[in-house]
Amino acid sequence: MFSRDAWLKQPGNEDIAVKFLRASFRGWAFCRDNAAKCVDYTTAAGSTLGAGHQAWMMNEINPLVWPSPSGIGAMPVDTWNQTVNISKTANIITADPDAGAYRTDLADKARQGVTEDLTGASFQKGTVQVTAGGK
Protein backbone atom coordinates (compact mmCIF):
# COMPACT_ATOMS: atom_id res chain seq x y z
CA MET A 1 0.00 0.00 0.00
CA PHE A 2 1.20 3.47 -0.71
CA SER A 3 0.34 6.78 0.91
CA ARG A 4 1.50 10.34 0.55
CA ASP A 5 3.99 11.45 3.18
CA ALA A 6 2.17 14.77 3.56
CA TRP A 7 -1.03 12.91 4.47
CA LEU A 8 0.74 10.65 6.96
CA LYS A 9 2.27 13.68 8.67
CA GLN A 10 -1.13 15.14 9.49
CA PRO A 11 -2.16 14.52 13.12
CA GLY A 12 -3.93 11.19 13.59
CA ASN A 13 -3.39 9.93 10.06
CA GLU A 14 -0.68 7.40 10.93
CA ASP A 15 -3.18 5.83 13.33
CA ILE A 16 -5.79 5.77 10.55
CA ALA A 17 -3.25 4.15 8.23
CA VAL A 18 -2.40 1.47 10.79
CA LYS A 19 -6.08 0.70 11.33
CA PHE A 20 -6.67 0.54 7.57
CA LEU A 21 -3.72 -1.81 7.11
CA ARG A 22 -4.83 -4.00 10.00
CA ALA A 23 -8.35 -4.29 8.57
CA SER A 24 -6.91 -5.04 5.12
CA PHE A 25 -4.59 -7.72 6.48
CA ARG A 26 -7.42 -9.34 8.42
CA GLY A 27 -9.61 -9.20 5.31
CA TRP A 28 -6.96 -10.87 3.17
CA ALA A 29 -6.54 -13.62 5.79
CA PHE A 30 -10.31 -14.13 5.89
CA CYS A 31 -10.56 -14.34 2.11
CA ARG A 32 -7.63 -16.74 1.98
CA ASP A 33 -9.53 -19.07 4.31
CA ASN A 34 -13.05 -18.31 3.06
CA ALA A 35 -12.73 -17.55 -0.65
CA ALA A 36 -16.31 -18.55 -1.50
CA LYS A 37 -17.74 -16.23 1.17
CA CYS A 38 -15.63 -13.35 -0.15
CA VAL A 39 -16.91 -13.97 -3.66
CA ASP A 40 -20.47 -13.93 -2.29
CA TYR A 41 -19.82 -10.65 -0.43
CA THR A 42 -18.36 -9.06 -3.56
CA THR A 43 -21.20 -10.08 -5.83
CA ALA A 44 -23.82 -9.12 -3.21
CA ALA A 45 -22.23 -5.65 -3.02
CA GLY A 46 -23.07 -5.14 -6.69
CA SER A 47 -20.06 -6.33 -8.66
CA THR A 48 -20.64 -6.08 -12.38
CA LEU A 49 -18.49 -9.19 -12.79
CA GLY A 50 -20.09 -12.57 -12.22
CA ALA A 51 -19.36 -14.97 -9.39
CA GLY A 52 -17.36 -17.22 -11.70
CA HIS A 53 -15.04 -14.40 -12.65
CA GLN A 54 -14.75 -13.23 -9.04
CA ALA A 55 -13.86 -16.79 -7.95
CA TRP A 56 -11.20 -17.00 -10.65
CA MET A 57 -9.72 -13.63 -9.61
CA MET A 58 -9.67 -14.64 -5.93
CA ASN A 59 -7.88 -17.85 -6.85
CA GLU A 60 -5.27 -15.97 -8.90
CA ILE A 61 -4.68 -13.12 -6.44
CA ASN A 62 -4.38 -15.17 -3.24
CA PRO A 63 -1.10 -16.82 -4.36
CA LEU A 64 0.37 -13.35 -4.90
CA VAL A 65 -0.24 -12.63 -1.21
CA TRP A 66 0.24 -16.06 0.38
CA PRO A 67 2.33 -17.50 1.77
CA SER A 68 3.88 -14.43 3.32
CA PRO A 69 6.76 -15.74 5.46
CA SER A 70 7.47 -12.42 7.17
CA GLY A 71 3.78 -11.62 7.59
CA ILE A 72 1.38 -9.95 5.20
CA GLY A 73 2.41 -6.40 4.42
CA ALA A 74 6.12 -7.00 5.02
CA MET A 75 8.30 -5.64 2.25
CA PRO A 76 11.97 -6.51 2.49
CA VAL A 77 14.25 -3.78 1.19
CA ASP A 78 15.36 -5.93 -1.77
CA THR A 79 11.72 -6.28 -2.83
CA TRP A 80 11.29 -2.52 -2.49
CA ASN A 81 14.36 -1.92 -4.65
CA GLN A 82 13.06 -4.37 -7.26
CA THR A 83 9.70 -2.56 -7.32
CA VAL A 84 11.45 0.79 -7.78
CA ASN A 85 13.62 -0.57 -10.60
CA ILE A 86 10.66 -2.14 -12.42
CA SER A 87 8.65 1.06 -12.00
CA LYS A 88 11.46 3.15 -13.44
CA THR A 89 12.04 0.74 -16.34
CA ALA A 90 8.32 0.82 -17.15
CA ASN A 91 8.30 4.64 -16.92
CA ILE A 92 5.77 4.54 -14.09
CA ILE A 93 8.17 6.74 -12.13
CA THR A 94 11.08 8.70 -13.54
CA ALA A 95 13.36 8.85 -10.50
CA ASP A 96 14.06 7.04 -7.26
CA PRO A 97 11.55 7.85 -4.50
CA ASP A 98 12.73 9.95 -1.58
CA ALA A 99 14.60 7.99 1.09
CA GLY A 100 11.61 8.21 3.46
CA ALA A 101 9.27 6.52 0.98
CA TYR A 102 10.26 3.05 2.15
CA ARG A 103 8.62 2.41 5.50
CA THR A 104 7.76 -0.79 7.28
CA ASP A 105 6.78 0.58 10.68
CA LEU A 106 3.09 1.05 9.91
CA ALA A 107 2.66 -2.51 8.62
CA ASP A 108 4.62 -3.79 11.62
CA LYS A 109 2.23 -1.94 13.96
CA ALA A 110 -0.79 -3.15 11.99
CA ARG A 111 0.20 -6.80 12.45
CA GLN A 112 0.49 -6.39 16.22
CA GLY A 113 -2.41 -7.87 18.15
CA VAL A 114 -3.96 -9.60 15.15
CA THR A 115 -4.98 -13.15 16.00
CA GLU A 116 -5.44 -14.39 12.44
CA ASP A 117 -2.63 -16.27 10.71
CA LEU A 118 -0.79 -13.52 8.87
CA THR A 119 1.82 -15.75 7.23
CA GLY A 120 -0.43 -18.30 5.51
CA ALA A 121 2.36 -20.88 5.57
CA SER A 122 -0.04 -23.72 4.75
CA PHE A 123 -1.76 -21.88 1.87
CA GLN A 124 -2.33 -23.95 -1.24
CA LYS A 125 -3.76 -22.48 -4.42
CA GLY A 126 -7.14 -23.95 -5.23
CA THR A 127 -8.68 -24.92 -8.54
CA VAL A 128 -11.47 -22.87 -10.02
CA GLN A 129 -13.51 -23.94 -12.99
CA VAL A 130 -13.65 -21.17 -15.57
CA THR A 131 -17.25 -20.39 -16.43
CA ALA A 132 -18.61 -19.03 -19.69
CA GLY A 133 -18.87 -15.27 -19.44
CA GLY A 134 -17.66 -15.38 -15.83
CA LYS A 135 -21.14 -16.31 -14.62
N, C-alpha and C positions, 0 to 999 in steps of 0.2 A: 504494500500500500504506500502511496505517496501523499505527502501533504506539503503545503507551502510553509516555509519557515516563519514567515510573517504571521500566518494564522496561528501556528503553534506557540508563538511568543505572546499572544494575547492572553490575559489572565483567564485561567480555567480551561483553556483549550487543550492543554496537554492531558488533563484529566478526561476530557471528552474523547480525545483520541484513544486513550488507553481503554476506556469503556467500549468504544466502537470496535477496537481490535479484539477485545475480550469476547464481545458478542459475536463477532465474525468468526473467531477461532472456534467458539462453542458451536456455532451454526455449521461450520465445515465438518466438525467431528460428528455432529448429529447426522448430517447428510451422508457422511461416509458410512455410518452404521445403519441408516434408515433411508436409503436412496429412494425407495418407492414412495415413502411418505413425503419426501421433499419434492418429488415430481408432482404428487397430488396437490401439495400446497401451492406450487408454482402455477399449475393449470387452474386451480380454483381462484387464484388471484387475478386471472384474466390473461394469461399468456396467449399470444396469438399463434404460438407454436404448439403442436399437438403433444400429447403425453408420450407418444413413441419417440418423437424428436427430443423431448426433454430428458427421457430416460437414456437415450444414446449420449446426449451431451453430458449428463451426470456421470455416466460410465467412462467417458473420455477425459473429463476434467479431474475426477478424483485421483487418478494415478499421477497427475501433475502436482498434487498436493501431498499425497501419501505414498509411501511412508515418509515421515519427516523426522529423521533421527535426532535432530537437535531441538525438536518441537516446532509446531506450526508457527510460521512467522519469523523464524530465525533465518538470517541471511548472512552467511559467512562472507568475509571481505573478498575472497576470491570470486564468489558468485556475484557480488556487487560489481567488482571490476569487470567481469565478463559481461554483465548487463550494460554497463557503461560503454564498453568497447563495441558491442553489437549495436547499441543505439546510435553511436557515432558513425559506424560503418553504414548503417541504414539511413543516415541523415535524419534521424528522429531528434537528435540533439547535435549541436555543432561543436560543443566544447565540453570538457570535463565539468561535472557539477562542482559546486563549492565544497570545500573539505567537510563542512558541517552537514552535507546532504545525507551522508551515510550515518544512520543512527539505528541502534538496536535496543536502546533502553526502553522505549515505549512498548515494543513487543515483549521484552523481558518482563516488564511490569504487568502486561496484559495476561501473560500465562500464569502469573502468581495467583494461587487460590482456586484455580480452575480444577475441578475434580474429573472432568472428562479426560480420556486418553488423548493427549496432544501430540503423540509421536506416530500413532497408527502403525506400529511395527508389524502387526499381523495382517495388515491390509492386503487383500488380493483383488485384482481387477475382476469384475464380473463379466458376464456375457449378456449382451442385449440383442434381441432380435430386431433388425431394422424393419420398420413398417412402411408400407406404401404411403407416401405423402406425410410421413411423420405422425400419422394418426395414432 
